[in-house]
Amino acid sequence: MTGTTRSSGGLDDRRKRLLFRCWHRGTREMDLILGRFADAEISGMRDDELTELERLIEVPDPDLYAALTGDKPLDPEYATSLFDRIKAFRAVGHDA
């Protein structure tokens, strides 16, 4: 897979921006992890979850990837239930 399988049609501007940013991280591994998660979940996310995602994608790729793979703990301010969902999503066959 080389990119999103989800159309941004029908999404509000905030979700469109987040979907784009999840697929354009800077490292391919993070594109695949966050992009696939966003493809699957973005349309049903609540506003507070979107806010968490906006904050989480500000974490540098190396730090976020290390946390997702268990190599390094994530700063507590980012270790939310959304991070746990992304980590679980990655672990069930959607990983890069």
Rosetta blueprint (number, residue, H / E / L):
1 M L
2 T L
3 G L
4 T L
5 T L
6 R L
7 S L
8 S L
9 G L
10 G L
11 L L
12 D L
13 D H
14 R H
15 R H
16 K H
17 R H
18 L H
19 L H
20 F H
21 R H
22 C H
23 W H
24 H L
25 R L
26 G L
27 T L
28 R H
29 E H
30 M H
31 D H
32 L H
33 I H
34 L H
35 G H
36 R H
37 F H
38 A H
39 D H
40 A H
41 E H
42 I H
43 S H
44 G H
45 M L
46 R L
47 D H
48 D H
49 E H
50 L H
51 T H
52 E H
53 L H
54 E H
55 R H
56 L H
57 I L
58 E L
59 V L
60 P L
61 D H
62 P H
63 D H
64 L H
65 Y H
66 A H
67 A H
68 L H
69 T H
70 G L
71 D L
72 K L
73 P L
74 L L
75 D L
76 P L
77 E L
78 Y L
79 A L
80 T L
81 S H
82 L H
83 F H
84 D H
85 R H
86 I H
87 K H
88 A H
89 F H
90 R H
91 A H
92 V H
93 G H
94 H H
95 D L
96 A L
